[in-house]
C-alpha cells in the first residue's frame, strides 16, 4: 500500500473527556487522506477504554514516556505519511480541513528527490485572540511568538534533515524546532491562509516555564551581532529575562553586564539589578509594584473633560 499523504499524531496522557472531541474531529476527515496515531503516555483514567472502542479507525500506543515531545518523536517513527501533523488532546481539526490542505500540498513544486523539505502552516482559532492566530511568520516574529504546532504540516524530510524534537526543552521544544526550521534556508516555509484547528490553549507550554529554552534564546540573542536578529530585541530580551528570573534560573554575570548595555526596558534593567543584588523574584515584584504606585502618585492621570 502507498503511504498516506498525512499522518495525524495526538500525544496524550490522562486526557479524560477531552480526547473524544479531538478524535471525532480527525475521524470526520476524508479517510483516504490520513492515518491516525494516538501516542499515550500510560494513562490511568478512561482514555484507553475510549481509544479501544474506536476499533480500526485509529492506532494507538500506550506506554510510559518522558513527556509530550518524547511522545511526538515516537509518533514520527511509527507513522509513514509524507506530511506530519500534531494535534493535542482537547484541540479539534476544523471540518474538511485536511482536504483543503491536500489541495495546497498538490500546488507545491514537484522536483522528485531534489525537492526542498517543506513546512506548510496556517492559522488556528484561539479564544484569547479576536482573530485567527497568527498569520504569516518570519525569523524576526518567531523570536517572540511561536507558530502553534496545531497549525503546521511538516514534510517528513524536514525531520530527516534537522532531527527530531529536542526533549531538553520540556514545554517549548516545538518552538525551538520551528526556530531551526526558519534558520535553515534549505527548508521551504509556506504560509497558507487556512484555519486549521480550534486550539484549546492552556497546555503545558503556557503553564510550565521552560527555563532551558529561554536560556538558549537569551544566549543566542546576546551573542548574535547580526542587525536582522535585533529587530524587536528589547521585547524578546524582556520575555527571556523575566521567564528565567521567575524560574529561579541562574543568569551568568557576563550576560547581566551585556544586558545592561542593551536598549532594554526599565523592567529588564530592574530585574538584572535585583539579580545582581541577590534579590528573589518575589522581592522584585514588590519593588516593581512600589515603583508603579510611586509613579502614579507623582504623575497622576489627568481626567478627561468631555463636552
Buried (B, 14 or more C-beta within 10 A) or exposed (E): EEEBBBBBBBBBBBBBEBBBBBBEBBBBBEEEBBBBBBBBBEBEEBBBEBBEEBEEEBBBBBEEBEBBBBBBBBBBEBBEBBBBBBBBBBBBBBEEBBEBBBEBBEEBEEEEEEEBBBBBBBBBBBEEEEEBBBEEBEEBBBBBBBBBBBBBBBBBBBBEBBEBBBBEBBBBBBBBBBBBBBEBEEBBBBBBEBBBBBBBBEBBBEEEBBBBBBBBBBEBBBEEEEEEBBBBBEBBBBBBBBBBBBBEBEBEEEBBEBBEEBEBBEBBBBBBBBBEEEBEBEEBEEBBEEEEEEEEEEEEEEEEEEE
